[in-house]
Amino acid sequence: DGTAPAAAPARPGAPALRPPPPEAEACARARQALARAITEDDLLGADGPPAAWPPLPGQGGRASAFSAYRQAMQAHQRRMAERLGMLRTALRQALARRSPAGATLARLDEALEQALAPRERHLLDQLPSWLEQHQRRQQAAARRAEADGATPPPPVHAGRLAQQLLLAELALRMQPIDGLLAALAEPAAPQPPP
């Protein structure tokens, strides 16, 4: 008749299976939205002179053109930090409400975040500068190859590389969130037999 069969009763003392935590859907939406914002960014995904900084309307010079990439990357980084930071806090609160063990794990995650966040933020903040330096080195190598009559290295468009870096950063920022979700999805504590 199309009706799903009823679940078999759990054995006495066996851990009860838990459905995916309700927070999982919010985390999935956040991940998808942030990834979509990066991949659909008109500036980063625009076709243009590879291995260069395409001129932008109203801007002159390569340095000023690259500043637009820098601003775009920093905007995506701020958006990730804000949205995922709120999600991580909400997951810790849900875990702390679940059990004393969950509260201990939530406090541990908070302590780790406070200890590692400054270093992580410092390294991630360097990504736009790293990209600019990488592009400068690539351009210099291409000019040397042309001067020597050699084939220049395959070029990479700055915007496309920026997208790859931002998606890698998103995956990194999602790791602690995925860990908290996994903890919330763990089976409930065994129930004593009647």
Order of alpha helices (4+ residues) and beta strands (2+ residues): alpha-alpha-alpha-alpha-alpha-alpha
